[in-house]
């Protein structure tokens, strides 16, 4: 059995509940970062999201609870957290808008392929390690950049270290995010090139 193969059709599973809770945290994170600008709570929420992201996959594989719903919810939660964080940090002036465009462009491109796959009856592609690694880098980059913005004045050690580390994760994460996107596109193209099965 492949690692990402569906092992249950149950909806109410522990991994699915964790993924759903992560989804509920997206609007809360956006509110925290934009309205009260409670950066400490926003960073804590991102950390909890990262832990549950790792935990739901671990539990799903260990307990045989890999479901089709889980395979849809997990990457959806990842993308929504990235989108919310990008929007919040860009509106705060912590990251440039060009970075938002570069990352969003990848998801827009993939959306066209997912739409084509859906017409073939395929609702998504399995998440692979490179995609998770990219998400990991980006989800580390954003809170570190947020810490750098709220740290001591520019030119001091804490600010400079946080900025350098945050941008290192952001650059690597963006590169991996697009690399993973290319792999997803290749996978989608292989599926789309297969002849469509005709019914009698």
C-alpha beads as a LAMMPS data file, in Angstrom:
LAMMPS data file: protein, C-alpha beads

200 atoms
199 bonds

1 atom types
1 bond types

-500.0 500.0 xlo xhi
-500.0 500.0 ylo yhi
-500.0 500.0 zlo zhi

Masses

1 110.0

Atoms # bond

1 1 1 0.000 0.000 0.000
2 1 1 1.306 3.439 -0.873
3 1 1 1.803 5.952 1.948
4 1 1 -0.887 8.326 0.673
5 1 1 -3.419 5.664 -0.316
6 1 1 -6.887 6.132 1.164
7 1 1 -7.483 3.626 3.973
8 1 1 -10.911 4.714 5.275
9 1 1 -14.054 6.459 4.046
10 1 1 -14.926 7.743 7.521
11 1 1 -15.459 11.473 7.888
12 1 1 -15.325 11.843 11.658
13 1 1 -11.707 10.930 12.393
14 1 1 -9.119 12.533 14.665
15 1 1 -6.948 13.724 11.714
16 1 1 -9.994 15.279 9.996
17 1 1 -11.055 17.038 13.206
18 1 1 -7.532 18.483 13.581
19 1 1 -7.578 19.698 9.966
20 1 1 -11.006 21.275 10.478
21 1 1 -9.798 23.054 13.629
22 1 1 -6.842 24.396 11.644
23 1 1 -9.300 25.818 9.104
24 1 1 -11.225 27.565 11.872
25 1 1 -7.996 29.200 12.996
26 1 1 -7.416 30.986 9.658
27 1 1 -9.879 33.892 10.145
28 1 1 -8.821 34.143 13.796
29 1 1 -5.187 34.522 12.761
30 1 1 -6.067 37.220 10.227
31 1 1 -8.056 39.119 12.842
32 1 1 -5.224 38.857 15.399
33 1 1 -2.594 40.181 13.017
34 1 1 -4.660 43.027 11.542
35 1 1 -7.089 44.327 14.166
36 1 1 -5.478 44.231 17.616
37 1 1 -2.071 43.433 16.026
38 1 1 -1.602 40.857 18.773
39 1 1 1.537 39.427 17.180
40 1 1 2.348 37.130 20.108
41 1 1 -1.036 35.391 19.901
42 1 1 -0.830 35.258 16.108
43 1 1 2.579 33.567 16.281
44 1 1 1.284 31.124 18.914
45 1 1 -1.635 30.238 16.629
46 1 1 0.753 29.601 13.724
47 1 1 2.834 27.331 15.948
48 1 1 -0.248 25.356 17.011
49 1 1 -1.270 25.095 13.357
50 1 1 2.158 23.748 12.428
51 1 1 2.048 21.159 15.203
52 1 1 -1.443 19.955 14.264
53 1 1 -0.431 19.852 10.592
54 1 1 2.344 17.409 11.463
55 1 1 0.170 15.562 13.972
56 1 1 -2.831 14.890 11.726
57 1 1 -0.674 13.223 9.086
58 1 1 1.196 11.195 11.685
59 1 1 -2.024 9.980 13.305
60 1 1 -3.661 9.235 9.944
61 1 1 -0.784 7.003 8.841
62 1 1 -0.321 5.315 12.226
63 1 1 -4.014 4.481 12.716
64 1 1 -5.053 3.759 9.139
65 1 1 -7.272 6.865 9.022
66 1 1 -6.097 8.311 5.703
67 1 1 -9.342 9.551 4.161
68 1 1 -10.206 11.321 0.945
69 1 1 -11.663 14.187 2.977
70 1 1 -8.411 14.456 4.927
71 1 1 -6.413 14.570 1.705
72 1 1 -8.515 17.558 0.660
73 1 1 -8.668 19.368 4.021
74 1 1 -4.941 19.181 4.802
75 1 1 -3.581 21.033 1.736
76 1 1 -6.570 23.405 1.828
77 1 1 -5.706 24.423 5.388
78 1 1 -2.034 24.857 4.393
79 1 1 -2.905 27.120 1.465
80 1 1 -5.395 29.184 3.443
81 1 1 -2.888 29.753 6.258
82 1 1 -0.246 30.802 3.741
83 1 1 -2.726 33.106 1.967
84 1 1 -3.932 34.652 5.249
85 1 1 -0.382 35.156 6.485
86 1 1 0.735 36.682 3.187
87 1 1 -2.215 39.068 3.185
88 1 1 -1.736 40.063 6.812
89 1 1 2.015 40.634 6.532
90 1 1 1.686 42.511 3.224
91 1 1 -1.005 44.807 4.623
92 1 1 1.249 45.449 7.613
93 1 1 4.152 46.258 5.239
94 1 1 6.304 43.429 6.643
95 1 1 6.688 41.634 3.304
96 1 1 6.545 43.106 -0.236
97 1 1 3.536 42.535 -2.485
98 1 1 5.730 40.901 -5.150
99 1 1 6.244 37.931 -2.826
100 1 1 2.473 37.609 -2.447
101 1 1 2.082 37.616 -6.245
102 1 1 4.816 34.990 -6.756
103 1 1 3.267 32.577 -4.246
104 1 1 -0.348 33.150 -5.259
105 1 1 0.536 32.738 -8.963
106 1 1 1.650 29.180 -8.274
107 1 1 -1.698 28.274 -6.701
108 1 1 -3.633 29.987 -9.500
109 1 1 -1.695 27.931 -12.059
110 1 1 -2.378 24.717 -10.175
111 1 1 -6.072 25.605 -9.938
112 1 1 -6.365 25.298 -13.747
113 1 1 -4.872 21.798 -13.630
114 1 1 -7.089 20.779 -10.701
115 1 1 -10.134 21.968 -12.659
116 1 1 -9.062 19.807 -15.613
117 1 1 -8.528 16.828 -13.306
118 1 1 -11.944 17.359 -11.744
119 1 1 -13.517 16.943 -15.175
120 1 1 -11.864 13.505 -15.194
121 1 1 -13.433 12.719 -11.817
122 1 1 -10.211 13.348 -9.859
123 1 1 -10.696 15.785 -6.986
124 1 1 -7.057 16.320 -6.049
125 1 1 -3.485 15.077 -6.023
126 1 1 -1.743 13.402 -3.078
127 1 1 0.431 15.738 -1.022
128 1 1 4.113 14.797 -1.366
129 1 1 7.108 15.498 0.851
130 1 1 8.424 18.442 -1.157
131 1 1 5.120 20.272 -0.858
132 1 1 5.092 19.727 2.898
133 1 1 8.720 20.899 3.141
134 1 1 7.831 24.092 1.262
135 1 1 4.891 24.731 3.582
136 1 1 7.130 24.043 6.579
137 1 1 9.668 26.659 5.419
138 1 1 7.008 29.277 4.708
139 1 1 5.181 28.685 7.986
140 1 1 8.492 29.226 9.800
141 1 1 9.436 32.250 7.689
142 1 1 6.335 34.307 8.384
143 1 1 6.311 34.238 12.196
144 1 1 10.071 34.888 12.277
145 1 1 9.584 37.924 10.008
146 1 1 6.760 39.000 12.300
147 1 1 9.086 38.680 15.282
148 1 1 11.705 40.703 13.392
149 1 1 9.178 43.453 12.762
150 1 1 8.212 43.665 16.417
151 1 1 11.696 43.128 17.793
152 1 1 14.076 45.824 18.903
153 1 1 14.888 48.705 16.571
154 1 1 16.450 48.009 13.146
155 1 1 20.203 47.615 13.307
156 1 1 20.133 45.670 16.576
157 1 1 21.078 42.006 16.891
158 1 1 17.587 40.601 17.550
159 1 1 16.031 42.484 14.643
160 1 1 18.836 41.650 12.194
161 1 1 18.960 37.942 13.106
162 1 1 15.179 37.551 12.864
163 1 1 15.076 39.360 9.523
164 1 1 17.939 37.308 8.050
165 1 1 16.542 33.986 9.300
166 1 1 13.004 34.846 8.259
167 1 1 14.030 35.803 4.731
168 1 1 16.204 32.696 4.408
169 1 1 13.177 30.519 5.179
170 1 1 10.990 32.662 2.892
171 1 1 13.338 32.360 -0.098
172 1 1 13.871 28.616 0.340
173 1 1 10.168 28.092 0.981
174 1 1 9.184 30.007 -2.151
175 1 1 11.650 28.035 -4.286
176 1 1 10.426 24.714 -2.872
177 1 1 6.796 25.829 -3.220
178 1 1 7.282 26.375 -6.943
179 1 1 9.356 23.203 -7.332
180 1 1 6.557 21.232 -5.679
181 1 1 4.117 22.999 -7.999
182 1 1 6.081 21.865 -11.050
183 1 1 5.996 18.272 -9.754
184 1 1 2.232 18.510 -9.227
185 1 1 1.839 19.830 -12.786
186 1 1 3.922 16.945 -14.185
187 1 1 1.800 14.499 -12.191
188 1 1 -1.392 16.132 -13.478
189 1 1 -0.123 16.067 -17.072
190 1 1 0.574 12.333 -16.831
191 1 1 -2.981 11.747 -15.674
192 1 1 -4.496 14.040 -18.301
193 1 1 -2.555 12.309 -21.099
194 1 1 -4.122 8.968 -20.252
195 1 1 -6.918 7.948 -22.602
196 1 1 -10.370 8.475 -21.147
197 1 1 -12.083 5.180 -20.400
198 1 1 -15.210 4.847 -22.503
199 1 1 -18.302 3.167 -21.172
200 1 1 -20.362 0.861 -23.333

Bonds

1 1 1 2
2 1 2 3
3 1 3 4
4 1 4 5
5 1 5 6
6 1 6 7
7 1 7 8
8 1 8 9
9 1 9 10
10 1 10 11
11 1 11 12
12 1 12 13
13 1 13 14
14 1 14 15
15 1 15 16
16 1 16 17
17 1 17 18
18 1 18 19
19 1 19 20
20 1 20 21
21 1 21 22
22 1 22 23
23 1 23 24
24 1 24 25
25 1 25 26
26 1 26 27
27 1 27 28
28 1 28 29
29 1 29 30
30 1 30 31
31 1 31 32
32 1 32 33
33 1 33 34
34 1 34 35
35 1 35 36
36 1 36 37
37 1 37 38
38 1 38 39
39 1 39 40
40 1 40 41
41 1 41 42
42 1 42 43
43 1 43 44
44 1 44 45
45 1 45 46
46 1 46 47
47 1 47 48
48 1 48 49
49 1 49 50
50 1 50 51
51 1 51 52
52 1 52 53
53 1 53 54
54 1 54 55
55 1 55 56
56 1 56 57
57 1 57 58
58 1 58 59
59 1 59 60
60 1 60 61
61 1 61 62
62 1 62 63
63 1 63 64
64 1 64 65
65 1 65 66
66 1 66 67
67 1 67 68
68 1 68 69
69 1 69 70
70 1 70 71
71 1 71 72
72 1 72 73
73 1 73 74
74 1 74 75
75 1 75 76
76 1 76 77
77 1 77 78
78 1 78 79
79 1 79 80
80 1 80 81
81 1 81 82
82 1 82 83
83 1 83 84
84 1 84 85
85 1 85 86
86 1 86 87
87 1 87 88
88 1 88 89
89 1 89 90
90 1 90 91
91 1 91 92
92 1 92 93
93 1 93 94
94 1 94 95
95 1 95 96
96 1 96 97
97 1 97 98
98 1 98 99
99 1 99 100
100 1 100 101
101 1 101 102
102 1 102 103
103 1 103 104
104 1 104 105
105 1 105 106
106 1 106 107
107 1 107 108
108 1 108 109
109 1 109 110
110 1 110 111
111 1 111 112
112 1 112 113
113 1 113 114
114 1 114 115
115 1 115 116
116 1 116 117
117 1 117 118
118 1 118 119
119 1 119 120
120 1 120 121
121 1 121 122
122 1 122 123
123 1 123 124
124 1 124 125
125 1 125 126
126 1 126 127
127 1 127 128
128 1 128 129
129 1 129 130
130 1 130 131
131 1 131 132
132 1 132 133
133 1 133 134
134 1 134 135
135 1 135 136
136 1 136 137
137 1 137 138
138 1 138 139
139 1 139 140
140 1 140 141
141 1 141 142
142 1 142 143
143 1 143 144
144 1 144 145
145 1 145 146
146 1 146 147
147 1 147 148
148 1 148 149
149 1 149 150
150 1 150 151
151 1 151 152
152 1 152 153
153 1 153 154
154 1 154 155
155 1 155 156
156 1 156 157
157 1 157 158
158 1 158 159
159 1 159 160
160 1 160 161
161 1 161 162
162 1 162 163
163 1 163 164
164 1 164 165
165 1 165 166
166 1 166 167
167 1 167 168
168 1 168 169
169 1 169 170
170 1 170 171
171 1 171 172
172 1 172 173
173 1 173 174
174 1 174 175
175 1 175 176
176 1 176 177
177 1 177 178
178 1 178 179
179 1 179 180
180 1 180 181
181 1 181 182
182 1 182 183
183 1 183 184
184 1 184 185
185 1 185 186
186 1 186 187
187 1 187 188
188 1 188 189
189 1 189 190
190 1 190 191
191 1 191 192
192 1 192 193
193 1 193 194
194 1 194 195
195 1 195 196
196 1 196 197
197 1 197 198
198 1 198 199
199 1 199 200
